[in-house]
Amino acid sequence: MTNHSRIDIMVRATILSRPKKIAICPFAEEGMMAKQILNQRYGIEETYIIDNRLAELNPNIIRFALDIDMPDSPGIEKYVLGNWGD
């Protein structure tokens, strides 16, 4: 199975669970692919893009646990598209 297919399956499963917020983390190659699939294939915009390194360079990307007040964002940890491991 290709990375694209695997990420599409993860994105689709996330969408079908009907989350109120979707975060993409980390925003490396596979995170960018997840964003493209989410936005272009399913027409959904992510709520957050989280990447600690890129947050230093891009004001639209936030740092995990520093810019999100987790108690005020219940359930967001459940809907983070990430952990792309094999």
Solvent accessible surface area in square Angstrom, and as a share of the most:
residue,aa,sasa,rsa
1,M,171,0.76
2,T,88,0.51
3,N,67,0.34
4,H,76,0.34
5,S,47,0.30
6,R,53,0.19
7,I,0,0.00
8,D,22,0.11
9,I,96,0.49
10,M,55,0.24
11,V,0,0.00
12,R,125,0.46
13,A,60,0.47
14,T,20,0.11
15,I,34,0.17
16,L,116,0.58
17,S,57,0.37
18,R,203,0.74
19,P,24,0.15
20,K,197,0.84
21,K,64,0.27
22,I,11,0.06
23,A,0,0.00
24,I,0,0.00
25,C,30,0.18
26,P,55,0.35
27,F,23,0.10
28,A,55,0.43
29,E,128,0.57
30,E,36,0.16
31,G,0,0.00
32,M,102,0.45
33,M,38,0.17
34,A,0,0.00
35,K,54,0.23
36,Q,93,0.41
37,I,4,0.02
38,L,1,0.00
39,N,31,0.16
40,Q,135,0.60
41,R,135,0.49
42,Y,58,0.22
43,G,65,0.63
44,I,59,0.30
45,E,124,0.56
46,E,24,0.11
47,T,65,0.38
48,Y,53,0.20
49,I,23,0.12
50,I,1,0.00
51,D,19,0.10
52,N,63,0.33
53,R,203,0.74
54,L,56,0.28
55,A,20,0.16
56,E,131,0.59
57,L,148,0.74
58,N,54,0.28
59,P,125,0.78
60,N,122,0.63
61,I,10,0.05
62,I,35,0.18
63,R,77,0.28
64,F,87,0.36
65,A,61,0.47
66,L,121,0.60
67,D,86,0.44
68,I,12,0.06
69,D,82,0.43
70,M,52,0.23
71,P,113,0.71
72,D,107,0.55
73,S,8,0.05
74,P,114,0.72
75,G,29,0.28
76,I,3,0.02
77,E,108,0.48
78,K,149,0.63
79,Y,39,0.15
80,V,44,0.26
81,L,5,0.02
82,G,6,0.05
83,N,147,0.75
84,W,24,0.09
85,G,59,0.57
86,D,189,0.98
